[in-house]
Amino acid sequence: MRYEIKEFASDELKEKMLFATHKSGLRVYVFPKKGFSKYYAIYGTDYGSTDREFLVPGESEKTVVPDGIAHFLEHKMFEQPDGSNAFDSFAITGASSNAFTSFDMTAYLFTCTDRFYENLDILIDFVNSPYFTDENVNKEMGIIGQEIKMYDDDPGWRVFFNALRAMFRDNPVKIDIAGTVESIAKINKDILYKCYNTFYNPGNMILVLVGDVDINEVMDRLDKRMGDEKNLGEIKRPEVREPAERVTEFAEQRLVVSQPMFNIGFKDITPFTGGEELAKREAATEIILDTLFGKSSDFYMELYGEGLIDSGFSVETELEKRYGFSLMGGESRDPKAVYEKIKKRILKAQKEGIDKSDIERTKKVMKASGIKLFNYIEGMGNAYIRMLLKGINPLDYNKVIDSVTYDDIMARLKTHFDTNNCVLSTVLPTESGGEAER
Amino acid sequence: MTEHIKSGVDLKYIPAEKFKTNTISVFFNIPLEKETITKAALLPAVMKRGTEKHRTMTEISKYLDDLYSATLHAGIRVKGDGEVLYFTIEYIRDEFIGESLTEKIVELMREFIFEPLCDEGGFDQEYLDGEKQNLKNAIEGLINDKREYVEFKCREAMFEGEGYGMFEAGRVEDLPGITGGGLYEFYKDVISTAKTDIFISGSFSDTALSAVKSGLCGAFAERDAKYAATRIAEGSGNEPREIVEEIPVVQSKLCIGLKCGVEPISKMYYALMLGGCVFGGSPFSKLFNNVREKLSLAYYAASRTERFKSTMFISCGIETDKYGAALDEIMVQFDKMKNGEIEDSEIKNSKRYMSGRFTSMKDSLRTMEDYYLSQAIMGSDDGIDELIERTNAVTKAEIVEAFNKIEIDVIYFLKGNTSEGGAE
């Protein structure tokens, strides 16, 4: 079948993006990279840990599933009906494969330097053919149990989730992506099939390919493997009703760490949208975070000089269609002092504004980062699949940055960075101190 | 390609057109020793704080921003019994921004290396104190990542008293004794006597190339310097030592340290490396398929080999009461390697897997730099294609021979003694 291939190009970057929709409903994006050795394929579904309630197309009652099921499903997809696993198939063609589950996406991926189209066939085939049995589901409990426990001991992960729980009351973003040992115990093959059949339909999926790839060849290969019968149409997900207020200002946990770790969080309460509006909001938020707290800011210099933060201090914002927040995190001997200083700096900016030359410099840095990303085959795929799922064209992002005005930034600063609604999550050393004796 | 600039100073050029950026790096190679390990970790951090011209971090950071977000990385990397202090600046190429930055970057690199901010007594006291505190936090922070922690404790037990057995960030007890003057002496010594490699990678015009030579290479004095040599780890014939450390964590962690006794540029090295992939270096390895997939004992179960020192570390995260079961299974798989119970397909697949990994190195400027630097230190001229060729030539008999040289030295068990994370 012939497909209409849309091309988006950036002349100054000498990069382009090709796009086509397969008859199955699958959206296919190719970022051609000539001269690179590597190919990267990432095949994702718009389905993640936050999808705990949904309406299966054609059903009238909503389905509620155990926490951690999207991640569990990700693990099980590698199992093949013939008893082998997908890693074995990729071993024969020399690819390196993996998968991950996030709040709102599950993705399967490989990198290779040879036999790209064969590897692509393997990827499509294994993600399109679920094989769950009581036995193989049970076997996975032990493996995922160890994964959960590994994260239970990970102070960076704990301080992050405690911040989310302090911010969000009802939004499922607060639930651990892998669930708990108790919640995954409720998972069985029937629930897995139900989730699979709902979310792993091509209309809900996206394929992003980076490397010296011919999109026509890709579409031909897909024609041999996927029909149009599985496209179920829209999956209804109940609107998340999240109160504007934080749950609690402070969250604290004790673990074996050398010094306190912290995450300071601001929840997003503006209604979520996709596309350019979301991109613009994200860019404005990043500009605020970087001008006020970035490495070139007076704030960073002052706190670093006082020994309150070190080079591990970082700021980020994650604005998605169904949740959003901004975080400042790191290690500090005195997280409360950092917290107070961050609030003070925000209040000052809300009152006095932000230096316009700082904003221009930050925009230059953000655009440069966008250019540098084209060096990284996997980095491109990972960043772009997220943007594309949100309805943002990666090649347009520099234009979005330019389009953000001073007024946009000040408006965002006032609505999002509410110093009466932020949280401080800390992980503190256990009483016995960080040093364990042999 | 390598150009010998003067005694002890080489310029290496890795040409590549496909990237949006260029990098310029300087590497100083010194022995990894107790006397200097902490100073070496501290020095790049202090040098990054300010120069005579750009006196504060903010000034540096804003200047880098103006250079289209050029990035400066400085630190240390262990290379067997030696270490390198590195300074790397990555910046966007002319054609994507419409101006040439190379000369400015060369000048900035020269400034970082030759004109760090000092007062009469040596390095700026405030910067020194700040970075000493940061380094103290970094050393103590090893415990924060339990997998990294157990792997280090295992290595420490294997190489007690040697530089290789020390945490590369140094030792807290050294910090009070390091003064601005003392660190400055060390700094002078490094920049004037250490074996120095300057790397430029990406796309350089003749003008840019001569800017590097006159602006940077010319600034280094000649020296009588060699790379720090490494004595490879060899088994002692003793029984493995088992060490147990209890700690209040949920997941227990096991790390097994092995001494391989294989010279890094010998033919046997490639057999060791490829055998390492068959054993525990891939998601189709013996460890992955048995410890994880078949017995569900662990989420991660893997091994890695370290080329310079010829060591291997096997690592997994398990339930406390599964210690015996995990150790037994690892030993079963290890014995299979020694007895040659290896399928041809395992070797074939590992060759493909490693070839892919090696070929991919060509897609990263920094990975290529590190590869060619390591080659130079080991005294090998092999490019990436030769590495692939040598790997593909390995036979099963060679793998078996290499694995029979390996000796288990330390079994380190970080024993979790709590069932849940700390109180919330």
Boltz contact constraints between the chains, C-beta under 6 A:
constraints:
  - contact:
      token1: [A, 35]
      token2: [B, 18]
      max_distance: 6.0
  - contact:
      token1: [A, 36]
      token2: [B, 18]
      max_distance: 6.0
  - contact:
      token1: [A, 36]
      token2: [B, 363]
      max_distance: 6.0
  - contact:
      token1: [A, 37]
      token2: [B, 359]
      max_distance: 6.0
  - contact:
      token1: [A, 37]
      token2: [B, 362]
      max_distance: 6.0
  - contact:
      token1: [A, 37]
      token2: [B, 363]
      max_distance: 6.0
  - contact:
      token1: [A, 38]
      token2: [B, 360]
      max_distance: 6.0
  - contact:
      token1: [A, 38]
      token2: [B, 363]
      max_distance: 6.0
  - contact:
      token1: [A, 87]
      token2: [B, 283]
      max_distance: 6.0
  - contact:
      token1: [A, 87]
      token2: [B, 284]
      max_distance: 6.0
  - contact:
      token1: [A, 88]
      token2: [B, 284]
      max_distance: 6.0
  - contact:
      token1: [A, 91]
      token2: [B, 284]
      max_distance: 6.0
  - contact:
      token1: [A, 91]
      token2: [B, 349]
      max_distance: 6.0
  - contact:
      token1: [A, 94]
      token2: [B, 352]
      max_distance: 6.0
  - contact:
      token1: [A, 94]
      token2: [B, 353]
      max_distance: 6.0
  - contact:
      token1: [A, 94]
      token2: [B, 356]
      max_distance: 6.0
  - contact:
      token1: [A, 112]
      token2: [B, 356]
      max_distance: 6.0
  - contact:
      token1: [A, 113]
      token2: [B, 356]
      max_distance: 6.0
  - contact:
      token1: [A, 113]
      token2: [B, 359]
      max_distance: 6.0
  - contact:
      token1: [A, 139]
      token2: [B, 296]
      max_distance: 6.0
  - contact:
      token1: [A, 142]
      token2: [B, 296]
      max_distance: 6.0
  - contact:
      token1: [A, 143]
      token2: [B, 296]
      max_distance: 6.0
  - contact:
      token1: [A, 143]
      token2: [B, 299]
      max_distance: 6.0
  - contact:
      token1: [A, 146]
      token2: [B, 298]
      max_distance: 6.0
  - contact:
      token1: [A, 146]
      token2: [B, 299]
      max_distance: 6.0
  - contact:
      token1: [A, 146]
      token2: [B, 317]
      max_distance: 6.0
  - contact:
      token1: [A, 147]
      token2: [B, 299]
      max_distance: 6.0
  - contact:
      token1: [A, 149]
      token2: [B, 250]
      max_distance: 6.0
  - contact:
      token1: [A, 149]
      token2: [B, 251]
      max_distance: 6.0
  - contact:
      token1: [A, 150]
      token2: [B, 251]
      max_distance: 6.0
  - contact:
      token1: [A, 150]
      token2: [B, 299]
      max_distance: 6.0
  - contact:
      token1: [A, 150]
      token2: [B, 317]
      max_distance: 6.0
  - contact:
      token1: [A, 152]
      token2: [B, 250]
      max_distance: 6.0
  - contact:
      token1: [A, 152]
      token2: [B, 421]
      max_distance: 6.0
  - contact:
      token1: [A, 153]
      token2: [B, 146]
      max_distance: 6.0
  - contact:
      token1: [A, 153]
      token2: [B, 249]
      max_distance: 6.0
  - contact:
      token1: [A, 153]
      token2: [B, 250]
      max_distance: 6.0
  - contact:
      token1: [A, 153]
      token2: [B, 251]
      max_distance: 6.0
  - contact:
      token1: [A, 155]
      token2: [B, 144]
      max_distance: 6.0
  - contact:
      token1: [A, 253]
      token2: [B, 422]
      max_distance: 6.0
  - contact:
      token1: [A, 253]
      token2: [B, 424]
      max_distance: 6.0
  - contact:
      token1: [A, 254]
      token2: [B, 422]
      max_distance: 6.0
  - contact:
      token1: [A, 254]
      token2: [B, 423]
      max_distance: 6.0
  - contact:
      token1: [A, 255]
      token2: [B, 422]
      max_distance: 6.0
  - contact:
      token1: [A, 256]
      token2: [B, 247]
      max_distance: 6.0
  - contact:
      token1: [A, 256]
      token2: [B, 248]
      max_distance: 6.0
  - contact:
      token1: [A, 256]
      token2: [B, 249]
      max_distance: 6.0
  - contact:
      token1: [A, 257]
      token2: [B, 144]
      max_distance: 6.0
  - contact:
      token1: [A, 258]
      token2: [B, 140]
      max_distance: 6.0
  - contact:
      token1: [A, 258]
      token2: [B, 141]
      max_distance: 6.0
  - contact:
      token1: [A, 258]
      token2: [B, 143]
      max_distance: 6.0
  - contact:
      token1: [A, 259]
      token2: [B, 137]
      max_distance: 6.0
  - contact:
      token1: [A, 295]
      token2: [B, 61]
      max_distance: 6.0
  - contact:
      token1: [A, 296]
      token2: [B, 58]
      max_distance: 6.0
  - contact:
      token1: [A, 296]
      token2: [B, 61]
      max_distance: 6.0
  - contact:
      token1: [A, 296]
      token2: [B, 62]
      max_distance: 6.0
  - contact:
      token1: [A, 296]
      token2: [B, 65]
      max_distance: 6.0
  - contact:
      token1: [A, 301]
      token2: [B, 57]
      max_distance: 6.0
  - contact:
      token1: [A, 301]
      token2: [B, 58]
      max_distance: 6.0
  - contact:
      token1: [A, 307]
      token2: [B, 133]
      max_distance: 6.0
  - contact:
      token1: [A, 310]
      token2: [B, 134]
      max_distance: 6.0
  - contact:
      token1: [A, 361]
      token2: [B, 65]
      max_distance: 6.0
  - contact:
      token1: [A, 365]
      token2: [B, 65]
      max_distance: 6.0
  - contact:
      token1: [A, 365]
      token2: [B, 69]
      max_distance: 6.0
  - contact:
      token1: [A, 368]
      token2: [B, 68]
      max_distance: 6.0
  - contact:
      token1: [A, 368]
      token2: [B, 69]
      max_distance: 6.0
  - contact:
      token1: [A, 371]
      token2: [B, 20]
      max_distance: 6.0
  - contact:
      token1: [A, 371]
      token2: [B, 92]
      max_distance: 6.0
  - contact:
      token1: [A, 371]
      token2: [B, 96]
      max_distance: 6.0
  - contact:
      token1: [A, 372]
      token2: [B, 20]
      max_distance: 6.0
  - contact:
      token1: [A, 372]
      token2: [B, 21]
      max_distance: 6.0
  - contact:
      token1: [A, 374]
      token2: [B, 20]
      max_distance: 6.0
  - contact:
      token1: [A, 375]
      token2: [B, 19]
      max_distance: 6.0
  - contact:
      token1: [A, 375]
      token2: [B, 20]
      max_distance: 6.0
  - contact:
      token1: [A, 377]
      token2: [B, 363]
      max_distance: 6.0
  - contact:
      token1: [A, 434]
      token2: [B, 143]
      max_distance: 6.0
  - contact:
      token1: [A, 436]
      token2: [B, 247]
      max_distance: 6.0
  - contact:
      token1: [A, 438]
      token2: [B, 245]
      max_distance: 6.0
